[in-house]
Amino acid sequence: MKKLITFILFPFLVIPFGAEANENFSVEIEALTLVMERYKEDNESNIELDIEDKKPSYMALKQDECNATVEVTEKAGLEVINTESFDVNVCKKEVFKIIN
């Protein structure tokens, strides 16, 4: 019986209470949202490429409480078609494309 009670209570002792991913990653989530909105608008104006074949993937890296860098990679199958980087200021809701 003692083992059963220990088995039931152990996960509650190990898992921290009140852990929220949204607070820890709020800058990255907001930056990704801003870039996705802008990227969708830019791709709608570019009609020459078949959008069904392109599959963008997004990666955000937090710099500080207001700034993040977002990298968008377009793939068609295993082939990387295009990679773009953006500097995002979440506090001012600004998105700047990094030109390499």
MODELLER restraints for C-alpha pairs under 7 A, 6 or more apart:
rsr = mdl.restraints
at = mdl.atoms
rsr.add(forms.Gaussian(group=physical.xy_distance, feature=features.Distance(at['CA:27:A'], at['CA:62:A']), mean=6.67, stdev=0.5))
rsr.add(forms.Gaussian(group=physical.xy_distance, feature=features.Distance(at['CA:27:A'], at['CA:65:A']), mean=6.67, stdev=0.5))
rsr.add(forms.Gaussian(group=physical.xy_distance, feature=features.Distance(at['CA:27:A'], at['CA:66:A']), mean=6.66, stdev=0.5))
rsr.add(forms.Gaussian(group=physical.xy_distance, feature=features.Distance(at['CA:27:A'], at['CA:68:A']), mean=7.00, stdev=0.5))
rsr.add(forms.Gaussian(group=physical.xy_distance, feature=features.Distance(at['CA:27:A'], at['CA:90:A']), mean=6.67, stdev=0.5))
rsr.add(forms.Gaussian(group=physical.xy_distance, feature=features.Distance(at['CA:28:A'], at['CA:60:A']), mean=5.57, stdev=0.5))
rsr.add(forms.Gaussian(group=physical.xy_distance, feature=features.Distance(at['CA:28:A'], at['CA:61:A']), mean=6.62, stdev=0.5))
rsr.add(forms.Gaussian(group=physical.xy_distance, feature=features.Distance(at['CA:28:A'], at['CA:62:A']), mean=6.02, stdev=0.5))
rsr.add(forms.Gaussian(group=physical.xy_distance, feature=features.Distance(at['CA:28:A'], at['CA:68:A']), mean=6.57, stdev=0.5))
rsr.add(forms.Gaussian(group=physical.xy_distance, feature=features.Distance(at['CA:30:A'], at['CA:90:A']), mean=6.53, stdev=0.5))
rsr.add(forms.Gaussian(group=physical.xy_distance, feature=features.Distance(at['CA:31:A'], at['CA:68:A']), mean=6.53, stdev=0.5))
rsr.add(forms.Gaussian(group=physical.xy_distance, feature=features.Distance(at['CA:31:A'], at['CA:88:A']), mean=5.95, stdev=0.5))
rsr.add(forms.Gaussian(group=physical.xy_distance, feature=features.Distance(at['CA:31:A'], at['CA:90:A']), mean=6.08, stdev=0.5))
rsr.add(forms.Gaussian(group=physical.xy_distance, feature=features.Distance(at['CA:32:A'], at['CA:60:A']), mean=6.60, stdev=0.5))
rsr.add(forms.Gaussian(group=physical.xy_distance, feature=features.Distance(at['CA:32:A'], at['CA:70:A']), mean=6.77, stdev=0.5))
rsr.add(forms.Gaussian(group=physical.xy_distance, feature=features.Distance(at['CA:35:A'], at['CA:95:A']), mean=6.92, stdev=0.5))
rsr.add(forms.Gaussian(group=physical.xy_distance, feature=features.Distance(at['CA:53:A'], at['CA:76:A']), mean=5.61, stdev=0.5))
rsr.add(forms.Gaussian(group=physical.xy_distance, feature=features.Distance(at['CA:54:A'], at['CA:74:A']), mean=5.97, stdev=0.5))
rsr.add(forms.Gaussian(group=physical.xy_distance, feature=features.Distance(at['CA:54:A'], at['CA:75:A']), mean=5.66, stdev=0.5))
rsr.add(forms.Gaussian(group=physical.xy_distance, feature=features.Distance(at['CA:54:A'], at['CA:76:A']), mean=5.24, stdev=0.5))
rsr.add(forms.Gaussian(group=physical.xy_distance, feature=features.Distance(at['CA:55:A'], at['CA:74:A']), mean=5.47, stdev=0.5))
rsr.add(forms.Gaussian(group=physical.xy_distance, feature=features.Distance(at['CA:55:A'], at['CA:75:A']), mean=5.22, stdev=0.5))
rsr.add(forms.Gaussian(group=physical.xy_distance, feature=features.Distance(at['CA:55:A'], at['CA:76:A']), mean=6.31, stdev=0.5))
rsr.add(forms.Gaussian(group=physical.xy_distance, feature=features.Distance(at['CA:56:A'], at['CA:72:A']), mean=6.32, stdev=0.5))
rsr.add(forms.Gaussian(group=physical.xy_distance, feature=features.Distance(at['CA:56:A'], at['CA:73:A']), mean=5.38, stdev=0.5))
rsr.add(forms.Gaussian(group=physical.xy_distance, feature=features.Distance(at['CA:56:A'], at['CA:74:A']), mean=4.18, stdev=0.5))
rsr.add(forms.Gaussian(group=physical.xy_distance, feature=features.Distance(at['CA:56:A'], at['CA:75:A']), mean=6.18, stdev=0.5))
rsr.add(forms.Gaussian(group=physical.xy_distance, feature=features.Distance(at['CA:57:A'], at['CA:72:A']), mean=5.69, stdev=0.5))
rsr.add(forms.Gaussian(group=physical.xy_distance, feature=features.Distance(at['CA:57:A'], at['CA:73:A']), mean=5.27, stdev=0.5))
rsr.add(forms.Gaussian(group=physical.xy_distance, feature=features.Distance(at['CA:57:A'], at['CA:74:A']), mean=6.40, stdev=0.5))
rsr.add(forms.Gaussian(group=physical.xy_distance, feature=features.Distance(at['CA:58:A'], at['CA:70:A']), mean=6.84, stdev=0.5))
rsr.add(forms.Gaussian(group=physical.xy_distance, feature=features.Distance(at['CA:58:A'], at['CA:71:A']), mean=5.78, stdev=0.5))
rsr.add(forms.Gaussian(group=physical.xy_distance, feature=features.Distance(at['CA:58:A'], at['CA:72:A']), mean=4.75, stdev=0.5))
rsr.add(forms.Gaussian(group=physical.xy_distance, feature=features.Distance(at['CA:58:A'], at['CA:73:A']), mean=6.60, stdev=0.5))
rsr.add(forms.Gaussian(group=physical.xy_distance, feature=features.Distance(at['CA:59:A'], at['CA:70:A']), mean=5.56, stdev=0.5))
rsr.add(forms.Gaussian(group=physical.xy_distance, feature=features.Distance(at['CA:59:A'], at['CA:71:A']), mean=5.24, stdev=0.5))
rsr.add(forms.Gaussian(group=physical.xy_distance, feature=features.Distance(at['CA:59:A'], at['CA:72:A']), mean=6.69, stdev=0.5))
rsr.add(forms.Gaussian(group=physical.xy_distance, feature=features.Distance(at['CA:60:A'], at['CA:68:A']), mean=6.59, stdev=0.5))
rsr.add(forms.Gaussian(group=physical.xy_distance, feature=features.Distance(at['CA:60:A'], at['CA:69:A']), mean=5.65, stdev=0.5))
rsr.add(forms.Gaussian(group=physical.xy_distance, feature=features.Distance(at['CA:60:A'], at['CA:70:A']), mean=4.34, stdev=0.5))
rsr.add(forms.Gaussian(group=physical.xy_distance, feature=features.Distance(at['CA:60:A'], at['CA:71:A']), mean=6.47, stdev=0.5))
rsr.add(forms.Gaussian(group=physical.xy_distance, feature=features.Distance(at['CA:61:A'], at['CA:68:A']), mean=5.49, stdev=0.5))
rsr.add(forms.Gaussian(group=physical.xy_distance, feature=features.Distance(at['CA:61:A'], at['CA:69:A']), mean=5.22, stdev=0.5))
rsr.add(forms.Gaussian(group=physical.xy_distance, feature=features.Distance(at['CA:61:A'], at['CA:70:A']), mean=6.41, stdev=0.5))
rsr.add(forms.Gaussian(group=physical.xy_distance, feature=features.Distance(at['CA:62:A'], at['CA:68:A']), mean=4.35, stdev=0.5))
rsr.add(forms.Gaussian(group=physical.xy_distance, feature=features.Distance(at['CA:62:A'], at['CA:69:A']), mean=6.54, stdev=0.5))
rsr.add(forms.Gaussian(group=physical.xy_distance, feature=features.Distance(at['CA:66:A'], at['CA:89:A']), mean=5.51, stdev=0.5))
rsr.add(forms.Gaussian(group=physical.xy_distance, feature=features.Distance(at['CA:66:A'], at['CA:90:A']), mean=5.12, stdev=0.5))
rsr.add(forms.Gaussian(group=physical.xy_distance, feature=features.Distance(at['CA:66:A'], at['CA:91:A']), mean=5.30, stdev=0.5))
rsr.add(forms.Gaussian(group=physical.xy_distance, feature=features.Distance(at['CA:67:A'], at['CA:88:A']), mean=5.63, stdev=0.5))
rsr.add(forms.Gaussian(group=physical.xy_distance, feature=features.Distance(at['CA:67:A'], at['CA:89:A']), mean=4.59, stdev=0.5))
rsr.add(forms.Gaussian(group=physical.xy_distance, feature=features.Distance(at['CA:67:A'], at['CA:90:A']), mean=6.05, stdev=0.5))
rsr.add(forms.Gaussian(group=physical.xy_distance, feature=features.Distance(at['CA:68:A'], at['CA:87:A']), mean=6.11, stdev=0.5))
rsr.add(forms.Gaussian(group=physical.xy_distance, feature=features.Distance(at['CA:68:A'], at['CA:88:A']), mean=5.31, stdev=0.5))
rsr.add(forms.Gaussian(group=physical.xy_distance, feature=features.Distance(at['CA:68:A'], at['CA:89:A']), mean=6.68, stdev=0.5))
rsr.add(forms.Gaussian(group=physical.xy_distance, feature=features.Distance(at['CA:69:A'], at['CA:86:A']), mean=5.68, stdev=0.5))
rsr.add(forms.Gaussian(group=physical.xy_distance, feature=features.Distance(at['CA:69:A'], at['CA:87:A']), mean=4.74, stdev=0.5))
rsr.add(forms.Gaussian(group=physical.xy_distance, feature=features.Distance(at['CA:69:A'], at['CA:88:A']), mean=6.06, stdev=0.5))
rsr.add(forms.Gaussian(group=physical.xy_distance, feature=features.Distance(at['CA:70:A'], at['CA:85:A']), mean=5.70, stdev=0.5))
rsr.add(forms.Gaussian(group=physical.xy_distance, feature=features.Distance(at['CA:70:A'], at['CA:86:A']), mean=5.15, stdev=0.5))
rsr.add(forms.Gaussian(group=physical.xy_distance, feature=features.Distance(at['CA:70:A'], at['CA:87:A']), mean=6.52, stdev=0.5))
rsr.add(forms.Gaussian(group=physical.xy_distance, feature=features.Distance(at['CA:71:A'], at['CA:84:A']), mean=5.78, stdev=0.5))
rsr.add(forms.Gaussian(group=physical.xy_distance, feature=features.Distance(at['CA:71:A'], at['CA:85:A']), mean=4.38, stdev=0.5))
rsr.add(forms.Gaussian(group=physical.xy_distance, feature=features.Distance(at['CA:71:A'], at['CA:86:A']), mean=6.35, stdev=0.5))
rsr.add(forms.Gaussian(group=physical.xy_distance, feature=features.Distance(at['CA:72:A'], at['CA:83:A']), mean=5.66, stdev=0.5))
rsr.add(forms.Gaussian(group=physical.xy_distance, feature=features.Distance(at['CA:72:A'], at['CA:84:A']), mean=5.21, stdev=0.5))
rsr.add(forms.Gaussian(group=physical.xy_distance, feature=features.Distance(at['CA:72:A'], at['CA:85:A']), mean=6.22, stdev=0.5))
rsr.add(forms.Gaussian(group=physical.xy_distance, feature=features.Distance(at['CA:73:A'], at['CA:82:A']), mean=5.80, stdev=0.5))
rsr.add(forms.Gaussian(group=physical.xy_distance, feature=features.Distance(at['CA:73:A'], at['CA:83:A']), mean=4.40, stdev=0.5))
rsr.add(forms.Gaussian(group=physical.xy_distance, feature=features.Distance(at['CA:73:A'], at['CA:84:A']), mean=6.52, stdev=0.5))
rsr.add(forms.Gaussian(group=physical.xy_distance, feature=features.Distance(at['CA:74:A'], at['CA:80:A']), mean=5.99, stdev=0.5))
rsr.add(forms.Gaussian(group=physical.xy_distance, feature=features.Distance(at['CA:74:A'], at['CA:81:A']), mean=5.45, stdev=0.5))
rsr.add(forms.Gaussian(group=physical.xy_distance, feature=features.Distance(at['CA:74:A'], at['CA:82:A']), mean=5.14, stdev=0.5))
rsr.add(forms.Gaussian(group=physical.xy_distance, feature=features.Distance(at['CA:74:A'], at['CA:83:A']), mean=6.32, stdev=0.5))
rsr.add(forms.Gaussian(group=physical.xy_distance, feature=features.Distance(at['CA:75:A'], at['CA:81:A']), mean=5.42, stdev=0.5))
rsr.add(forms.Gaussian(group=physical.xy_distance, feature=features.Distance(at['CA:85:A'], at['CA:97:A']), mean=6.07, stdev=0.5))
rsr.add(forms.Gaussian(group=physical.xy_distance, feature=features.Distance(at['CA:85:A'], at['CA:98:A']), mean=5.35, stdev=0.5))
rsr.add(forms.Gaussian(group=physical.xy_distance, feature=features.Distance(at['CA:86:A'], at['CA:95:A']), mean=6.51, stdev=0.5))
rsr.add(forms.Gaussian(group=physical.xy_distance, feature=features.Distance(at['CA:86:A'], at['CA:96:A']), mean=5.45, stdev=0.5))
rsr.add(forms.Gaussian(group=physical.xy_distance, feature=features.Distance(at['CA:86:A'], at['CA:97:A']), mean=4.38, stdev=0.5))
rsr.add(forms.Gaussian(group=physical.xy_distance, feature=features.Distance(at['CA:86:A'], at['CA:98:A']), mean=5.33, stdev=0.5))
rsr.add(forms.Gaussian(group=physical.xy_distance, feature=features.Distance(at['CA:87:A'], at['CA:95:A']), mean=5.92, stdev=0.5))
rsr.add(forms.Gaussian(group=physical.xy_distance, feature=features.Distance(at['CA:87:A'], at['CA:96:A']), mean=5.12, stdev=0.5))
rsr.add(forms.Gaussian(group=physical.xy_distance, feature=features.Distance(at['CA:87:A'], at['CA:97:A']), mean=6.30, stdev=0.5))
rsr.add(forms.Gaussian(group=physical.xy_distance, feature=features.Distance(at['CA:87:A'], at['CA:98:A']), mean=6.71, stdev=0.5))
rsr.add(forms.Gaussian(group=physical.xy_distance, feature=features.Distance(at['CA:88:A'], at['CA:94:A']), mean=5.74, stdev=0.5))
rsr.add(forms.Gaussian(group=physical.xy_distance, feature=features.Distance(at['CA:88:A'], at['CA:95:A']), mean=4.58, stdev=0.5))
rsr.add(forms.Gaussian(group=physical.xy_distance, feature=features.Distance(at['CA:88:A'], at['CA:96:A']), mean=6.30, stdev=0.5))
rsr.add(forms.Gaussian(group=physical.xy_distance, feature=features.Distance(at['CA:89:A'], at['CA:95:A']), mean=6.50, stdev=0.5))
